[in-house]
Amino acid sequence: MRSAAFPLLVLGVAGLTACGQTKIDEGKAEDSIRATVSRQAGVRVKAVDCPKGRKASKGDRFTCSVTGTDGTKGDVTVIQRDDKGDVRFSAPFLHVREAEQVLAGQLRRKTGAATVKVVCPEVVVAATGRVFDCRATDGRQTVRVHATQTDAAGHFTYRTSAT
């Protein structure tokens, strides 16, 4: 078993009302979340879905759903900072591209293979005890990388097994 840690997507901030409106512009919310999740967590995003017709109201919270290109999903919590549509959102997602790179490096060292490619789910929500599986190949064989998160900060242990 090895241990690894990867940064999490923490926060984004945006103004999300249309000019003069008191409702949250869900299109702006979805675009802002898509850009932030893609940039900060490395997720290839297929879709973001936020509730429609949400009134701008300080302290109100709502949830938007992010779907990766592979169909995996995770929730983003949106908290309204004022009545004008300024919001803060958080999505505790592991940075999957960094996870893949680090795992590939560790597996190259372990196996002596010249190259190893690792593919993990697009959306991995950070939570203690949560499990996710990746696939690793060195051109000769493919193995499953079974990871178990040891904390909500992105640390996990993993083991490999034949597929």
ABEGO torsion letter per residue (X at the ends): XBBBBBBBBABBBBBABBBGBABBBAAAAAAAAAAAAAAAAGBBBABBBBBBGBBBBBGBBBBBBBBBAAGBBBBBBBBBABAAGBBBBBBBBBBAAAAAAAAAAAAAAAAGBABBBBBBBABBBBBBGBBBBBBBBAGABBBBBBBBBABAAGBBBBBBBBX
